[in-house]
């Protein structure tokens, strides 16, 4: 998977988190599930980045 796709998943999660935080401030219904989904998307993006980092042959990981 390319880095731009991993970054776009993470950015999508952050944007969803910002939108859900604004909805929560305004006490709109549906902000809690949206916030949970955004946290899951952020975690998926971070895990994909960690898998990509550990799967690559970087010199500092081989020491």
Secondary structure, DSSP 8 states (H G I E B T S, - for coil): --HHHHHHHHHHHHHHHHHHHHHHHTT-TTHHHHHHHHHHHHHHHHHHHHHHHHHS--GGG--
